[in-house]
């Protein structure tokens, strides 16, 4: 399997890329990881200008020589290119797995809305930097190469539809052309490094947009690294999720095993199966 890696948001380093390649060579020798040079470009906050990031994604997605496109890391920037980039994809792009999370959710959403490829919320190469992050990288490779069921989020059930996003990314996508239809889907959301009042605001926005979308329900992943405000918010992250779901008539189904951490599990979008097939 040949896996192309590009950076639709922020840059990576060649040193960390070498670590990921070395790990994969030992654990998954049948995988060939190809880091696009654009991963290492820098233009202010971004991994190169918008046109460069878009062109790199389109190049690898449209290349029939690659079986998967792996987004190298999140940050910010994918929303600036996603609509035009997805519109430029050809038939070869439809045969690929696409994996990432966090800001890469903008591209995952746009791809899923356009019914292109096999879209997965899951670990990225940048997770190699986390404590225990090698396990996350290996989990992603296990799914892409072997469709290993152990890599999946543990609440997924065959025959049900799923999608997963970072909450703040989803809140910014709602009401835009990047937002996919989620009727009959179990939606999983997670968050990191947001004050609880900002997290509450994002939940208000997301549930307001989705209350008539026909969701099968919502699960809450991990909400981590929450900054301390000058006064306690007064509700926990789960209480906030439960409250907004109750107000908007969305079934709250409990917790999900996803998050900005090394334990992040994989959620393929659409019907859950035991394989990587759509």
Helices and strands as residue ranges (DSSP letters): E 2-6, H 14-27, E 32-35, G 37-40, H 50-61, E 68-71, G 78-80, H 82-87, G 91-95, E 97-100, G 102-104, H 105-113, E 118-121, G 125-129, H 133-146, G 149-151, E 161-166, H 167-173, E 185-192, H 196-210, E 217-224, H 237-248, E 252-255, E 267-268, E 270-271
